[in-house]
């Protein structure tokens, strides 16, 4: 594993991503500090840096950018409303984006990108909102992108994603300045799906393992809803460590490591899927056992809560 990470530092795509992610993150951070409130656009900053990076190094059709704008708009319009409504609102942008990413893609590309964008985007937006006070939405982003980089046979695009995600993560930690946002989470998920088509072709297991690198973005919201865990608004605000956030972050690292370096290196998609299912089940069980009481953190982020 050390060799890929050493190569990463010399990777032109990674350096491009970092160089573009830094100003994008700075602009958002300054806006949040001036507004004296969290601004839910970290996902858009990540998406903008990635798109500019792709455009600088590869051919990028204008339709791709327009589709991402439509996708983000669908997420922001529905905001914190139900999953089904967000899925419906994001569906046009997701389909447009998948169709715009290239006619030479494999036959499974369009349904895969649409599925990852809609399911991953909606669930990631839910985690981002639930743990907004902890800044976990943007903070987990580079872990997922590192998983993509370590599992895809090609790394030209995943290196840019990882480079752009690192500065954006600082919008979540050490201080929660900017969550991903509902639209930003959808854009980030769409870029994950597209990267798997671009860099994952050639090893089916890498595509499966790469999708599974969404990790706790997918697991935590499902576990929370299935177990009926409700969080009381107005619970203790940020300022002290939250057990839930620590558990989720630790599990995310473990899930991504297993799915990228074990499942993602399999040549068979079936074998990779079986491994990922086991990893997800174990992570869900550990989350149920290890997470703190729901009242430890507010469900509603600071910018949605009425003043007290």
Secondary structure, 3 states (H helix, E strand, C coil): CHHHHHHHHCCHHHHHHHHHHHHHHHHHHHHHHHHCCCCCCHHHHHHHHHHHHHHHHCCCCHHHHHHHHHHHHHHHHHCCCCHHHHHHHHHHHHHHHHHHCCCCCCCCHHHHHHHHHHHHHHHHHHHHHHCHHHCHHHHCHHHHHHHHHHHCCCCHHHHHHHHHHHHHHCCCCCCCCCCCCHHHHHHHHHHHHHHHHHHCCCCHHHHHHHHHCCCHHHHHHHHHHHCCCCCCCCCCCCCCCCHHHHHHHHHHHHHHHHHHHHHCCCCCHHHHHHHHHHHHHHHHHHHHHHCCCHHHCCCCCHHHCCCC
